[in-house]
Each structure stands twice: as C-alpha cells, then as structure tokens.
Amino acid sequence: MAAYSITYDLHKIKNYARLQEGIDALSGTIWVKPTLSQFIVKTTYTSSQIRDFLKSYVDHDDTIFVAKIDLNDWASYNVEQKLVDPLKTAFF
C-alpha cells in the first residue's frame, strides 16, 4: 500500500460530510487530516483511481488533487501532536 495526499477545494456547495464519506469508503476509515483541506490515506489504489472514485462524492465545480507521498520524509509546523504521531509511524 502507498500513502497519498488528497487535497480539495469545495466551491459553491460545501458538503464536507459527503467528501468524508468518500474518503472513509476509500480508506476503510483509516486516515489522517493534518490540515483543513487535506487527507492522508494509505491504499492500494493509484492517484487516478482515487481521483475517479472521489469525483462521485463532490460537485462538478469542486477541485481534487491527489499525490503519492513518502511518509519517510516529511515535516510539519503547528499540526496537532495527535495527528503527527500517526504520521511518524506511517499510521498503519
């Protein structure tokens, strides 16, 4: 499994709960949300598959960006410790 950063902008209709439903379905409810518009998940899907899967959970004018990330090399500032700790151990 690989780690992916999923960032998003919800424009007119801001249905955050619906997007989180998609993230839950994609990741088996195992994710970290270090910033207001970012999830980090581990999955066997590719970036394109994640994007395509999540498109049904957002509106046509919303934005999704997915990137594979290396959890062995990252840094943060002012991220809550309860979120940093799982990232230090690759969180699952």
N, C-alpha and C positions, 0 to 999 in steps of 0.2 A: 504494500500500500504506500501511496505517496501523500505528502501534505500539500494542500492547496490553500491559497488565499483567495477568498471571494469578497470582492468589494462591490458596492452597489450605490446607486442614487435612485430613490423613488421620487418621481416628479409630482404629477397632479394628485393622484390618489396614493396616499402613503400607507399602504396596507402591510405594515411590518410583520404582523402576525402571520399573514399568508406566506410571505417570503420565509419566515422561520419554519413554517410547516414544511416547505420545500427542503430547507437545509436539514431539518430533522429526518425527513424521508431519505434524503441522500446519504446522510452520515450515520444513521442509526441513533440519532440524538447525542452523538459524541462530537462536540465542537467547542471551540474557544472563541470568544468575541472580544478581542482586545480594544477595539475602537467602536464608535457608534455605527459605522457603516462597513464593518469587516467581520467576516467569519473565517476561522481557520479550521479546516476539516482534514481528516485522513480518509482516503477512499481508493478504490481500485479503478474508478472512472478516470478518464482523461479530462483535460481542460475543456475541450469541445463538448464532451458528453455532459459535463457538469453544467456548462452554459445552456446547452439544449434542454436539459432536464429542468433547470430553474426558470426557463422562459415561460413555462406554463403557470408559474407562481407569481409573475409580475405583469404589469400592464405593458402595452406596446411602446409607450414612451419612456419607460424606465431604462436604466443602464446597469449592466452587469459586466464585471471584469474578473476573470479567473486566471490565476498564475500558479504554476507549480513552485513550491518554495523548499528551501533547505533548512530544516529545523536544527541543523548543527551549526548554523551561522546566522545569528540574528541579534538584534539589540532593540531596546525599548526605553522610553522615558515616560514617567508618570502613568504607567499602566499598573493597575491594581495587582498587588502581590498574588492574590488568589488566582489571577489569570496567568501571571508569569511562571509560577511554579509548574503547572502542567506543561507549559511550553518547554521548560528546561529539561523535562523528562520525555519529550516528544509526546506527551499527554496521553498516550495509549499505544 
